Every structure is written in structure tokens, then in C-alpha cells.
Amino acid sequence: SQGKYRAINFGEAEYNAYQSFITLNLQIKKGFRPDIVISSDGPNMLGKLKKGAKHFSHTREGQVNSMLADQGLRIQLSFKHYFFKKIQLFISAMFTKFGNSPITKFDVNEKNIEIIAKSLCDTWLETKYLADRYGAEYIAILSPSSARGNSNLSHLNIKESSKQRYKKLYSKIKELLETKQYQELQSNLMFIPYIFDCDDYIYIDSVHLSPLGNKLIAERIYNRLTLSR
């Protein structure tokens, strides 16, 4: 804002918090020296609740492994695949839109939720230590969720089961952050669960934001930085 800060986004699609930490660590080892480090996490951690998901893996790890399998590579490089792939993709897209998509199963037992919530809190703590080591200010943001607050969701059809998963995970994250184990993070935390309580359409789906949503968060971060300096 107003030329005071130069923001560099190292975020990657569907990365979990620990993958983002590794990315930042690698950039610092290459010589990058930030004055401020901001972690914004939450929604992508929900993918770890899917049946069979690993707590520190990428959301699409299973899909990538499948494509890297020997049989998958032979299909990818075959003559048939080269000429008919676009037709297959079109049929698949139509089936997804108008057909019955397979139901994704989630493991929402208390133990699993606590493990995933703890992995986020531990990662934030490691990121704080990394930022401290290089003299950078650190802010950890628990990203807003459509399942919390009173956002205008009249244009979306979000299942109640999805909302409940978010609520359980976010509640456990906040509960852990209030314990002695994460006391060092208290001054670094930024909770903005009700930032989207308005009549505007902020969410374009259950997770992703409109440009207005991103603007509101950027303004809140800027105000936080301005007050702390």
C-alpha cells in the first residue's frame, strides 16, 4: 500500500503450511532476507482430513503418484493418448458437471483433527523461529472460512457437513494456540473471522475469495503493520 511495502508471494496452489515453511526456508538459504514474514493458512489443512491423506503431504499427492506410475507414463506417451486426450477431458468435465461425482470421504475423528491442527501450530512456531533468526517480524493469520462468521453465502450451495469440518478444525487450532506450548506465538497471531460479515459477495466458493475479499484482508494486514511500527 502507498509504496511503503514490497510484497512477494511465495504461495503455491494447495500447499499446506509445512510446504510453505520449506519454500520460505529455501528462499532464505538462497539469500532472500525479508523484513516481515506473513503466514496465512487454514483452508488447505482441511484436505488432510480426506481418507488416506498424509498429514504433511500435498493435497494432490495421490494424483501425482498415479501419473508417475509406470502404466500411467505409458498411457501419457502413447499415440492414442496424444490424439484422444482432449475428447477424454471434455467427457470427464461433462460427467463432473452433470453426472454423479464420487463422494469424497473425510476422517473427522477427534484424534485426526488434533494431529492436523497441531501440525499447523508447530509449523507456525518453526516459521517464527526462522523469522526471528534473520531479524524479520512474523505474523501468522488463521485465514477466514465461509463456515465461520456471517458472510453472504446466498449465491453458493455449501453443504452443512463441509461447514462442520471447518468449524471442528478451526476450533481445535484456536484451542491449541491458547495452550502454554504455543505461548510464544501469542503476539504474532492475527485472527479475522468476522472480516467478511457484510452483504457483499466475498466467496466465489467455500474457500476462495473475490478481489474484494483479498483487498479487505490486505487492508487489515497493512493496518496491523502500521500499528506495530
Salt bridges, closest charged atoms under 4 A:
GLU14 OE2 - ARG60 NE 2.69
GLU61 OE2 - LYS54 NZ 3.63
GLU110 OE2 - LYS172 NZ 2.98
ASP122 OD2 - LYS118 NZ 2.88
ASP132 OD2 - LYS128 NZ 3.09
GLU137 OE1 - ARG229 NH2 3.14
GLU175 OE2 - LYS172 NZ 3.29
ASP205 OD2 - HIS208 ND1 2.89
